[in-house]
Amino acid sequence: MLGADWLKYGLSTLPADRPRAEAAVTGLYRLIGEPPPEFVWAPSPAAARKVMLDHHDRFRPVRLDAAAAPARGSDWPLAARLATLASELRERMDDRIGHRSSSLISWTWGMSGAGSVRTMAPEEALAAGVPVRRVVEALVYDALTETLRDSVCAPVRTELLPPDVDSPGLAWYGQHDAAWVAHYDVMARVGLTTYLGCDQDQLGLWVDLARSTGWWWPGEGMCVMAERPIEIHTESQPNGFHGELRLHRDDGPAVRFADGAQVHVLHGTHVPEWVINGPTVDRIHAERNVEVRRSAIERIGWGTYIEQARLRLVGVTGDPGNPGSDLHLYDVPRELWGRPARLLLAVNGSVEPDGGRRRYGLSVPDHLEDPLSAAGWTYGLSGEQYARLVRRT
């Protein structure tokens, strides 16, 4: 797999290669006309945030609205100039390879009855006439983006760097920037493009950073660098076609740093620590986030939750969209979820990474009187239409 080597760096828990990382940052500072910064290393992004708050004058926030931003040039915050440097590099390299971000466009066959290249084996895609470049994008850029940016970086940032008025300056994600860095690196290594010498040299600096360090924040005369995590726990993404992973651990934090900073994730859902270590019906009912509440219920088990919450069974019937499984409909009192609702309990039509099929619950309107109507409602169908399904996912 083309992205396997890069995935190893993206999920590395080895100590940072500090000399290599500092040399790369120094090289980037030089490209924007700045002298080497003072380097401060922190054991986690949370600890790095505290350092930056203590030196807030060196980490001016980057204003994203053009009207409020200073004129482009030396008055720009250093982080903004560095971001522009990287953005212009990527634009030039995109021009060389004809790439448009697949976060905006899902590349398809361009043939009748087409399926997405992201859901095809490489051999199948090539046999169907998909250009090699598109296949490489799916294997490297798309797969690593889903794993590193969406499934790892996002919950770490949400947990350890909550947005507030004291948010630090622009962050770069080191190993978790591997998706875009790998995309350009692999394109050149497999002979699909070549870059100008100066662009190849700058790309090399970003490669060094992605392979040597965790997150980092450039400031005026100072750069704060965070160590990599010491633990990262993952599982395969359901229906992943190119080795995509998501965070998961059910007996502790999915991501942990040396100073104790940690992030808890169940099957890709970012959850508070209590969901792992102390889920109770009372805590579940006090939780406003639907996905967190679902994860906590699954943690104690739907049967236990239904019993302890004293939900009233409205009806049960076989699931025509998932032969061999039943649909259960329960009445949920207003005081439990803060609104009148009913709960449809079903079995997932897709197999989980462990080979089993997960039970899951869906909130449905309280006027639905039978399980088939409730199941149909979740698909925008009537109960009669749902009853004619051959198979659902």
C-alpha positions as CSV (number, residue, x, y, z in Angstrom):
1,M,0.0,0.0,0.0
2,L,1.5,3.3,-1.1
3,G,0.5,5.2,2.1
4,A,1.6,2.5,4.6
5,D,5.0,4.0,5.3
6,W,3.4,7.5,5.8
7,L,0.7,6.0,8.0
8,K,3.5,4.6,10.3
9,Y,4.9,8.1,10.7
10,G,1.4,9.6,11.2
11,L,0.7,7.2,14.1
12,S,4.2,7.1,15.5
13,T,4.5,7.1,19.3
14,L,8.3,7.4,19.3
15,P,10.0,10.4,20.9
16,A,10.4,13.4,18.5
17,D,13.6,13.7,16.5
18,R,14.3,17.1,17.9
19,P,17.4,18.0,15.8
20,R,15.7,17.1,12.6
21,A,12.5,18.9,13.5
22,E,14.3,22.1,14.6
23,A,16.4,22.1,11.4
24,A,13.3,21.9,9.3
25,V,11.5,24.7,11.1
26,T,14.7,26.8,10.9
27,G,14.7,26.2,7.1
28,L,11.1,27.4,6.8
29,Y,11.8,30.5,8.9
30,R,14.7,31.2,6.6
31,L,12.4,31.0,3.5
32,I,10.3,33.9,4.9
33,G,13.3,35.9,5.9
34,E,13.3,35.2,9.6
35,P,16.3,34.1,11.8
36,P,16.2,30.8,13.6
37,P,13.7,30.9,16.5
38,E,14.1,29.9,20.1
39,F,12.7,26.4,20.4
40,V,10.6,25.4,23.4
41,W,9.5,21.7,23.7
42,A,6.3,20.7,25.5
43,P,5.1,17.1,26.3
44,S,1.7,17.6,24.7
45,P,-0.4,20.2,22.8
46,A,-2.2,21.1,26.0
47,A,1.2,21.9,27.6
48,A,2.2,23.8,24.5
49,R,-0.9,26.0,24.8
50,K,0.2,27.1,28.3
51,V,3.6,28.1,27.0
52,M,2.1,30.2,24.3
53,L,-0.3,31.9,26.7
54,D,2.7,32.8,28.8
55,H,4.3,34.4,25.6
56,H,1.1,35.6,24.0
57,D,2.9,38.7,22.5
58,R,4.9,36.3,20.2
59,F,1.9,34.4,18.9
60,R,-0.4,36.9,17.3
61,P,-3.7,35.3,16.2
62,V,-4.1,34.9,12.4
63,R,-7.2,36.8,11.3
64,L,-9.0,34.9,8.6
65,D,-11.3,37.7,7.4
66,A,-9.4,39.7,4.8
67,A,-11.1,43.0,5.8
68,A,-9.6,42.8,9.3
69,A,-6.2,41.5,8.3
70,P,-3.2,43.9,7.8
71,A,-1.8,44.4,4.4
72,R,0.1,41.5,3.1
73,G,3.8,41.8,3.9
74,S,6.1,42.1,6.9
75,D,3.2,43.4,9.0
76,W,1.5,40.0,8.8
77,P,1.9,37.7,11.7
78,L,4.8,35.3,11.2
79,A,2.4,32.3,11.2
80,A,0.3,33.9,8.4
81,R,3.4,34.4,6.3
82,L,4.4,30.8,6.9
83,A,0.9,29.6,6.0
84,T,1.1,31.6,2.8
85,L,4.4,30.0,2.0
86,A,2.9,26.5,2.3
87,S,-0.3,27.4,0.5
88,E,1.6,28.8,-2.5
89,L,3.8,25.7,-2.6
90,R,0.8,23.5,-2.7
91,E,-0.8,25.5,-5.4
92,R,2.3,25.2,-7.6
93,M,2.6,21.4,-6.9
94,D,-1.2,21.0,-7.6
95,D,-0.6,22.6,-11.0
96,R,2.1,20.1,-11.7
97,I,-0.1,17.1,-11.0
98,G,-3.5,18.5,-11.9
99,H,-4.9,17.8,-8.4
100,R,-8.0,19.2,-6.8
101,S,-8.7,18.5,-3.2
102,S,-10.7,15.3,-2.9
103,S,-12.3,16.7,0.2
104,L,-14.4,18.7,-2.3
105,I,-14.7,16.2,-5.1
106,S,-15.0,12.4,-4.9
107,W,-13.2,11.2,-8.0
108,T,-15.3,8.8,-10.1
109,W,-14.8,6.5,-13.0
110,G,-16.3,8.9,-15.5
111,M,-18.2,5.9,-17.0
112,S,-21.8,4.7,-16.9
113,G,-22.8,2.9,-13.8
114,A,-19.7,4.4,-12.2
115,G,-18.6,4.0,-8.6
116,S,-16.1,6.1,-6.6
117,V,-12.5,5.3,-6.9
118,R,-12.4,5.7,-3.1
119,T,-14.5,2.5,-2.8
120,M,-12.6,0.4,-5.3
121,A,-9.6,-1.8,-5.0
122,P,-6.6,-0.4,-6.9
123,E,-6.5,-3.2,-9.4
124,E,-10.3,-2.8,-10.0
125,A,-9.9,0.9,-10.5
126,L,-7.1,0.6,-12.9
127,A,-8.9,-2.1,-14.9
128,A,-11.9,0.2,-15.1
129,G,-9.7,2.9,-16.7
130,V,-9.3,5.2,-13.7
131,P,-6.1,7.2,-14.2
132,V,-3.1,6.1,-12.1
133,R,-2.9,9.6,-10.6
134,R,-6.5,9.3,-9.3
135,V,-5.8,5.9,-7.8
136,V,-2.7,7.2,-6.0
137,E,-4.8,10.1,-4.6
138,A,-7.3,7.6,-3.2
139,L,-4.7,5.4,-1.7
140,V,-2.6,8.2,-0.2
141,Y,-4.3,11.5,0.1
142,D,-7.9,10.4,0.8
143,A,-7.0,7.4,3.0
144,L,-4.5,9.4,5.1
145,T,-6.8,12.4,5.4
146,E,-9.6,10.3,6.7
147,T,-7.3,8.6,9.2
148,L,-5.0,11.3,10.4
149,R,-6.9,14.6,9.9
150,D,-10.5,13.5,10.5
151,S,-10.1,10.6,12.9
152,V,-7.0,11.5,14.9
153,C,-6.2,15.2,14.7
154,A,-9.8,16.5,15.1
155,P,-10.6,14.9,18.5
156,V,-7.2,15.7,19.9
157,R,-7.6,19.3,19.0
158,T,-11.2,19.4,20.4
159,E,-10.1,17.9,23.7
160,L,-6.8,19.5,24.3
161,L,-7.2,22.9,22.5
162,P,-10.8,24.0,23.1
163,P,-11.6,27.2,21.2
164,D,-11.8,30.3,23.4
165,V,-10.6,33.9,23.4
166,D,-7.1,32.7,24.6
167,S,-6.7,30.2,21.7
168,P,-3.1,30.0,20.6
169,G,-1.9,30.9,17.1
170,L,-1.9,28.9,14.0
171,A,-0.9,25.2,14.6
172,W,0.9,22.9,12.3
173,Y,0.4,19.2,13.0
174,G,3.7,17.6,12.2
175,Q,3.0,13.9,11.9
176,H,-0.7,14.6,11.5
177,D,0.1,16.7,8.4
178,A,1.3,13.5,6.7
179,A,-1.8,13.3,4.4
180,W,-1.0,16.4,2.3
181,V,2.8,16.0,2.6
182,A,2.6,12.3,1.6
183,H,0.4,13.1,-1.4
184,Y,3.0,15.3,-3.1
185,D,5.9,13.1,-1.9
186,V,4.5,9.9,-3.3
187,M,3.4,11.5,-6.6
188,A,7.1,12.3,-7.3
189,R,8.5,9.0,-5.9
190,V,6.3,6.9,-8.2
191,G,7.3,9.1,-11.2
192,L,3.9,10.8,-11.8
193,T,5.4,14.3,-11.6
194,T,8.5,16.3,-11.0
195,Y,8.8,19.6,-9.0
196,L,11.1,22.6,-9.4
197,G,14.2,22.4,-7.4
198,C,13.2,25.1,-4.9
199,D,9.7,23.5,-4.4
200,Q,11.3,20.0,-3.9
201,D,13.6,21.5,-1.3
202,Q,10.7,23.1,0.6
203,L,8.6,20.0,0.4
204,G,11.6,18.2,1.9
205,L,11.3,20.4,5.0
206,W,7.6,19.5,5.4
207,V,8.5,15.8,4.9
208,D,11.1,16.1,7.7
209,L,8.6,17.7,10.0
210,A,5.9,15.1,9.4
211,R,8.4,12.3,10.0
212,S,10.0,13.8,13.1
213,T,7.6,15.7,15.4
214,G,4.2,16.2,16.8
215,W,2.3,19.5,16.6
216,W,4.1,22.9,16.5
217,W,3.3,26.6,16.6
218,P,5.5,29.2,14.9
219,G,5.8,32.6,16.7
220,E,7.9,35.7,16.5
221,G,11.3,34.6,17.6
222,M,9.9,31.5,19.3
223,C,8.6,28.1,18.1
224,V,6.7,25.8,20.5
225,M,7.0,22.1,19.6
226,A,4.9,19.3,21.1
227,E,6.1,15.8,21.5
228,R,4.3,13.0,19.9
229,P,1.8,11.0,21.9
230,I,3.1,8.0,23.8
231,E,0.0,5.9,23.0
232,I,-2.4,5.8,20.0
233,H,-5.1,3.1,19.8
234,T,-7.0,2.5,16.5
235,E,-9.2,0.1,14.7
236,S,-10.2,-0.4,11.1
237,Q,-12.8,1.9,9.7
238,P,-16.0,0.0,8.8
239,N,-16.2,-0.2,5.0
240,G,-12.7,1.2,4.6
241,F,-11.3,0.3,1.3
242,H,-7.7,1.5,1.6
243,G,-6.6,0.8,5.2
244,E,-8.4,3.7,6.8
245,L,-8.3,3.7,10.6
246,R,-10.2,5.4,13.4
247,L,-9.4,6.0,17.1
248,H,-10.8,3.5,19.5
249,R,-10.1,2.1,23.0
250,D,-12.7,0.9,25.4
251,D,-10.5,0.4,28.5
252,G,-8.6,3.8,28.6
253,P,-7.6,6.8,26.6
254,A,-7.3,6.3,22.8
255,V,-4.5,8.9,22.7
256,R,-2.2,9.7,25.7
257,F,0.7,12.0,26.1
258,A,3.7,11.8,28.4
259,D,2.3,14.5,30.8
260,G,-1.0,12.7,31.2
261,A,-3.0,14.7,28.6
262,Q,-5.4,12.2,27.0
263,V,-8.3,11.8,24.6
264,H,-11.0,9.2,24.9
265,V,-12.6,7.8,21.7
266,L,-15.0,4.9,21.2
267,H,-15.3,3.6,17.7
268,G,-14.3,7.0,16.3
269,T,-16.6,9.0,18.6
270,H,-14.9,11.5,20.9
271,V,-16.3,11.0,24.3
272,P,-15.8,12.4,27.9
273,E,-13.8,10.2,30.3
274,W,-16.9,9.2,32.2
275,V,-18.2,7.3,29.2
276,I,-15.3,4.9,29.5
277,N,-14.9,4.8,33.3
278,G,-18.3,5.4,34.8
279,P,-21.3,5.5,32.5
280,T,-24.6,5.6,34.3
281,V,-28.2,6.2,33.3
282,D,-28.3,9.6,35.1
283,R,-25.1,10.8,33.3
284,I,-26.5,9.6,30.0
285,H,-29.7,11.5,30.5
286,A,-27.8,14.7,31.5
287,E,-25.7,14.5,28.3
288,R,-26.9,16.7,25.5
289,N,-24.6,15.4,22.7
290,V,-26.5,12.6,20.9
291,E,-23.4,10.7,19.8
292,V,-21.9,10.8,23.2
293,R,-25.2,9.6,24.7
294,R,-25.3,6.8,22.2
295,S,-21.8,5.7,23.0
296,A,-22.5,5.7,26.7
297,I,-25.6,3.6,26.2
298,E,-23.7,1.1,24.1
299,R,-21.0,1.1,26.8
300,I,-23.5,-0.2,29.5
301,G,-25.5,-2.2,26.9
302,W,-28.9,-1.4,25.4
303,G,-30.6,-4.1,27.5
304,T,-29.2,-2.7,30.7
305,Y,-30.1,0.9,29.7
306,I,-33.6,0.0,28.7
307,E,-34.1,-1.8,32.0
308,Q,-32.6,0.8,34.3
309,A,-34.4,3.7,32.4
310,R,-37.6,1.7,32.6
311,L,-38.5,2.3,29.0
312,R,-41.9,0.9,27.9
313,L,-41.9,-1.5,24.9
314,V,-44.3,-0.3,22.2
315,G,-43.8,-3.2,19.8
316,V,-41.3,-5.7,18.2
317,T,-41.1,-7.2,14.8
318,G,-38.7,-8.9,12.4
319,D,-36.5,-6.6,10.4
320,P,-37.2,-7.1,6.7
321,G,-34.1,-5.1,5.8
322,N,-31.9,-7.3,8.0
323,P,-33.1,-10.9,8.0
324,G,-32.7,-12.7,11.3
325,S,-32.8,-9.5,13.4
326,D,-35.6,-7.8,15.2
327,L,-36.8,-4.2,15.5
328,H,-37.8,-3.0,18.9
329,L,-39.7,0.3,19.5
330,Y,-39.7,1.8,23.0
331,D,-41.5,4.9,24.5
332,V,-39.1,7.4,26.0
333,P,-40.6,9.7,28.7
334,R,-40.1,13.4,28.1
335,E,-38.2,13.8,31.3
336,L,-35.4,11.5,30.2
337,W,-34.4,13.1,26.9
338,G,-36.0,16.5,27.4
339,R,-38.6,16.0,24.7
340,P,-41.2,13.4,23.7
341,A,-39.6,10.7,21.6
342,R,-39.4,7.0,20.9
343,L,-36.4,4.7,20.6
344,L,-36.0,2.3,17.8
345,L,-33.5,-0.5,18.6
346,A,-32.1,-2.3,15.6
347,V,-29.1,-4.4,14.5
348,N,-26.5,-2.9,12.2
349,G,-26.6,-4.4,8.7
350,S,-22.9,-3.9,8.3
351,V,-20.2,-6.1,10.0
352,E,-18.0,-4.3,12.5
353,P,-14.2,-4.6,12.5
354,D,-14.5,-7.4,15.1
355,G,-16.8,-9.4,12.9
356,G,-19.9,-8.8,14.9
357,R,-23.0,-6.7,14.2
358,R,-23.6,-3.8,16.6
359,R,-27.0,-3.0,18.1
360,Y,-27.8,0.6,17.8
361,G,-30.7,2.9,18.8
362,L,-32.3,5.7,16.9
363,S,-34.5,8.5,18.2
364,V,-37.7,8.7,16.2
365,P,-40.9,10.9,16.6
366,D,-43.2,9.8,19.4
367,H,-46.2,9.6,17.0
368,L,-44.9,6.5,15.3
369,E,-46.8,3.5,16.5
370,D,-45.0,0.4,15.2
371,P,-41.3,-0.6,14.6
372,L,-41.7,-0.8,10.8
373,S,-43.0,2.7,10.5
374,A,-40.2,3.9,12.8
375,A,-37.6,2.1,10.7
376,G,-39.1,3.5,7.5
377,W,-39.1,7.0,8.9
378,T,-35.3,6.8,9.4
379,Y,-34.9,6.2,5.6
380,G,-37.6,8.7,4.5
381,L,-39.9,5.7,3.7
382,S,-43.3,4.6,4.9
383,G,-43.6,1.4,7.0
384,E,-45.1,-0.4,3.9
385,Q,-42.1,0.7,1.7
386,Y,-39.6,-0.3,4.3
387,A,-41.2,-3.7,4.6
388,R,-40.4,-4.4,1.0
389,L,-36.6,-3.8,1.4
390,V,-34.4,-6.7,0.4
391,R,-31.4,-5.6,2.5
392,R,-30.2,-2.5,4.2
393,T,-26.8,-1.4,5.4
